[in-house]
Amino acid sequence: MVAGTPQSRKSKGRVFQQQLREDLITHLNLNPDDILSTAMGQGGCDLYLSPAARSVFPFGVEAKRCESLALPAWWKQCETNASKVGLVPLLVFKRNREEPLAVLRWTDLLDLLASISSSQTDSSDHRWQNLAEGLMGGEQP
């Protein structure tokens, strides 16, 4: 079902943002007070992260719940908002009856993978190490 009115479209977007928030709280064991879904239409990233949440999840999230894709425009918005708060841009979008997808700069993905790989011997970049531990289910040997 396609959302027909502006109010129903905003409602679908709000529910999607809240689901992303809940997923992060659950999977990264974040305190619910450390991550908030921002109001629809408010400028900036769609999830507000406390400093504690940023240390575990260093991403500025732009959430889109839409059937027609506008990736270049969404990515520009995501990059702009994330850079204002010093976070790595992460675009997450979902279409009806499909899984959410995430878009990340290739270099940021490479940094994340290198950090996960090197977290066994070097713990200098705590942003990625903390995220890797959360995604992998605890501190890595």
Secondary structure, DSSP 8 states (H G I E B T S, - for coil): ----SHHHHHHHHHHHHHHHHHHHHHHHT--GGGEEE--TT-SS-SEEE-HHHHHH--EEEEEEE-SS--HHHHHHHHHHHHHHTT-EEEEEEE-TTS--EEEE-HHHHHHHHHHHHHTTT----HHHHHHHHHHHTS---
